[in-house]
Amino acid sequence: MKPGLRLLGPQVLALLAAGLVLLWLFRNAQTVDPEAHNQVVVDLRELQARDLELGENALRLHFRLEANYDRIVAVGARMRELAAALDAHQSAGRMPDTPEVGAALQMLRDRLARKGLEVEQFKSNNAVLKNSLAYLPRLTQALQAEVPREPPAAHDAIAQLLREALLVSVNPGRQTLDELQHGIAKLEALLPDLPPPARQTARLALVHARILVNIEPQTGALLARLSAPDGELIGASLEAAYLDDYRKRQHSAARYRLLLLAAAVVTLSLAAWL
């Protein structure tokens, strides 16, 4: 082998090594695609906004400000679409495949499935409550017609039961529920003194009043979980994990760009020297 070729061999190898280093630095110096990043963040934040909207719509239904479940159904469907979009982002590599992001994404799926079950339970409870609130006034009116005017205690107890049930429908708090329970006990005590037809009507009225006492607290607990005013919205943990990784990748890319610049200067100097 000629001396010139023997001298050129290490130099060529040095240039090739420098080129590989430059290529590695270039790959690591790439920042996250802004368009992909923005789409992930938009989907995450819309999911949280929809979660809040779901709770607001449940409250409106519970307090009889709306009559049907169309909005809740639409919001629930949109939340499922957004969860599927986030799964697609991860599959496409727009979200990092880290344990933190993976765990947050799984928690999102679990919470969304649980919230779907809670919505169905809320719809069922709410339908039962609305039915009892609609039926109880008719029963109490029929009961008053069936009960003799003397003594007036029964009429007072019936009117009290209806009044307290209506108060629960407006303000289903602990105090109104306790008052309704007291009204139920008062009418129960008078059952033996009622005529047989009135006794049967009173028992039906008490069934619906007890439904309010028993189901209203359960529904209130469901509402607290659905509206989550002080809790974490669905997608918040995933957004925090994603943004934390995003910031780390951006800072890392900035450092690699500086290294790339320095390596490029060294490589050019080496090429010029050769």
C-alpha positions in Angstrom: 0.0 0.0 0.0 1.3 3.5 -0.9 2.3 5.7 2.1 -0.2 8.3 1.0 -3.1 5.9 1.2 -1.9 4.6 4.6 -1.9 8.2 5.8 -5.4 8.9 4.3 -7.0 5.9 5.9 -7.2 7.2 9.5 -8.3 10.6 8.2 -11.1 9.2 6.2 -12.2 7.2 9.2 -12.1 10.3 11.4 -14.3 12.1 8.9 -16.7 9.2 8.8 -16.9 9.1 12.6 -17.4 12.9 12.7 -20.2 12.5 10.1 -21.9 9.8 12.2 -21.6 12.0 15.3 -23.2 14.9 13.4 -26.0 12.7 12.2 -26.7 11.4 15.8 -26.6 15.0 17.1 -28.9 16.2 14.3 -31.5 13.5 15.1 -31.5 14.4 18.8 -31.5 18.1 18.1 -35.0 17.9 16.5 -37.7 19.7 18.5 -41.2 18.3 18.8 -43.4 19.0 15.8 -45.4 22.1 16.8 -48.5 21.1 14.9 -48.6 17.6 16.5 -47.9 19.1 19.9 -50.7 21.7 19.5 -53.2 18.9 18.5 -52.4 16.8 21.5 -52.8 19.8 23.9 -56.0 20.9 22.2 -57.5 17.4 22.6 -56.4 17.1 26.2 -57.8 20.4 27.2 -61.1 19.9 25.3 -61.5 16.6 27.2 -61.2 18.4 30.5 -63.6 21.1 29.3 -66.1 18.4 28.3 -65.7 16.7 31.6 -66.6 19.9 33.4 -69.6 20.4 30.9 -70.8 16.9 31.7 -71.0 17.7 35.4 -72.8 21.0 34.7 -75.4 19.3 32.5 -76.0 16.7 35.2 -76.6 19.4 37.7 -79.1 21.1 35.4 -80.9 17.8 35.0 -81.0 17.1 38.7 -82.5 20.5 39.5 -85.0 20.2 36.7 -83.6 23.0 34.6 -83.6 20.6 31.6 -86.0 17.8 30.8 -83.9 15.3 28.7 -80.5 13.7 28.5 -79.5 14.8 25.0 -76.7 17.1 26.2 -75.2 14.5 28.5 -75.3 11.8 25.8 -73.6 14.2 23.3 -70.9 15.2 25.7 -70.2 11.6 26.7 -69.9 10.6 23.1 -67.5 13.5 22.4 -65.4 12.5 25.5 -65.1 9.0 24.1 -64.0 10.4 20.7 -61.3 12.5 22.4 -60.0 9.5 24.3 -59.8 7.5 21.1 -57.9 10.5 19.5 -55.4 10.5 22.4 -54.9 6.7 21.9 -54.2 7.5 18.2 -51.7 10.2 19.2 -49.8 7.7 21.3 -49.8 5.1 18.5 -48.6 7.6 16.0 -45.7 8.7 18.3 -47.1 12.2 19.0 -47.0 11.3 22.7 -43.9 9.8 24.3 -43.9 6.1 25.1 -42.8 6.7 28.8 -44.1 4.9 31.9 -45.6 8.2 33.2 -47.5 8.9 30.1 -48.6 5.3 29.7 -49.9 5.2 33.3 -51.7 8.5 32.9 -53.3 7.4 29.7 -54.5 4.1 31.3 -55.9 6.1 34.2 -57.8 8.3 31.7 -59.4 5.2 30.1 -60.3 3.8 33.5 -61.9 7.0 34.8 -63.8 7.6 31.5 -65.3 4.1 31.8 -66.2 4.6 35.4 -67.7 8.0 34.6 -69.8 6.4 31.9 -71.2 3.9 34.5 -71.9 6.8 36.9 -73.8 8.7 34.2 -76.0 5.7 33.6 -76.6 5.3 37.3 -77.4 9.0 37.6 -79.8 8.8 34.7 -81.6 5.9 36.4 -81.7 7.6 39.8 -82.9 10.8 38.3 -85.7 9.1 36.4 -86.9 7.4 39.6 -86.8 10.7 41.5 -88.7 12.6 38.9 -91.3 9.8 38.8 -91.8 10.0 42.5 -91.9 13.8 42.6 -94.6 13.7 39.9 -96.6 10.9 41.5 -96.5 12.0 45.1 -98.7 15.1 44.7 -101.4 13.1 43.0 -101.4 10.5 45.8 -101.5 13.1 48.5 -104.5 14.9 46.8 -106.3 11.6 46.5 -105.4 10.8 50.2 -106.8 14.1 51.4 -110.1 13.3 49.6 -110.3 9.9 51.2 -109.5 11.0 54.8 -112.3 12.4 56.9 -111.9 16.0 58.0 -112.0 15.1 61.7 -109.5 14.9 63.2 -107.4 17.3 61.1 -104.1 15.7 62.1 -104.1 13.4 59.1 -104.7 16.2 56.7 -101.9 18.2 58.3 -99.5 15.3 58.0 -100.4 14.7 54.4 -99.9 18.4 53.5 -96.7 18.4 55.4 -95.4 15.4 53.6 -96.1 16.9 50.2 -94.6 20.3 51.2 -91.4 18.6 52.5 -91.1 16.5 49.3 -91.3 19.6 47.2 -88.7 21.3 49.3 -86.4 18.3 48.7 -86.9 18.7 45.0 -85.7 22.3 45.2 -83.0 21.9 47.8 -82.0 18.3 48.3 -79.8 19.0 51.3 -79.4 17.1 54.6 -81.8 19.4 56.5 -84.7 19.0 54.0 -84.2 15.2 53.8 -84.3 15.0 57.6 -87.5 17.0 57.6 -89.0 14.7 55.0 -88.0 11.7 57.1 -89.8 13.3 60.0 -92.9 13.9 57.8 -92.8 10.2 56.8 -92.7 9.1 60.4 -95.6 11.4 61.3 -97.9 9.9 58.6 -96.8 6.4 59.4 -97.9 6.9 63.0 -101.4 7.9 61.7 -101.8 4.9 59.4 -103.8 2.7 61.9 -106.4 5.4 62.3 -107.0 5.9 58.5 -109.9 4.2 56.7 -108.8 1.1 54.7 -108.8 2.8 51.2 -107.0 5.8 52.5 -104.5 3.5 54.3 -103.5 1.9 51.0 -103.1 5.3 49.3 -101.0 6.6 52.2 -98.7 3.5 51.9 -98.2 4.3 48.2 -97.4 7.9 49.1 -94.9 6.8 51.7 -93.2 4.5 49.2 -92.5 7.5 47.0 -91.5 9.7 49.8 -89.0 7.1 51.0 -87.6 6.9 47.5 -86.7 10.6 47.8 -85.1 10.0 51.2 -83.1 7.0 50.1 -82.1 7.8 46.5 -81.5 11.5 46.8 -78.3 11.1 48.9 -76.9 8.5 46.4 -77.7 10.9 43.5 -76.0 13.7 45.4 -72.8 11.6 45.8 -72.9 10.8 42.0 -73.3 14.5 41.2 -70.3 15.3 43.3 -68.2 12.8 41.4 -69.6 13.9 38.0 -69.2 17.6 38.5 -65.8 17.3 40.3 -65.6 21.0 41.3 -62.7 20.3 43.6 -61.4 17.1 42.0 -59.1 16.4 39.0 -60.7 16.5 35.6 -60.3 13.6 33.3 -57.1 14.1 31.2 -55.4 16.5 33.7 -52.8 13.9 34.8 -52.1 12.9 31.2 -51.6 16.5 30.3 -49.2 17.1 33.2 -47.2 14.0 32.3 -47.1 14.9 28.6 -46.1 18.5 29.1 -43.4 17.6 31.6 -41.9 15.2 29.0 -42.4 17.8 26.2 -40.4 20.4 28.2 -37.7 17.9 28.8 -37.5 17.0 25.1 -37.4 20.7 24.1 -34.6 21.5 26.6 -32.7 18.4 25.5 -33.1 19.4 21.8 -31.7 22.8 22.6 -28.6 21.3 24.3 -28.0 19.0 21.3 -28.3 21.9 18.9 -25.4 23.6 20.7 -23.4 20.3 20.6 -24.3 20.0 16.9 -22.9 23.5 16.2 -19.7 22.7 18.1 -19.3 19.4 16.3 -19.9 21.0 12.9 -17.2 23.5 13.6 -14.8 20.8 14.6 -15.7 18.7 11.5 -15.2 21.6 9.2 -11.9 22.4 10.7 -10.8 18.8 10.3 -12.0 18.8 6.7 -10.1 22.0 6.0 -6.9 20.6 7.6 -7.1 17.5 5.5 
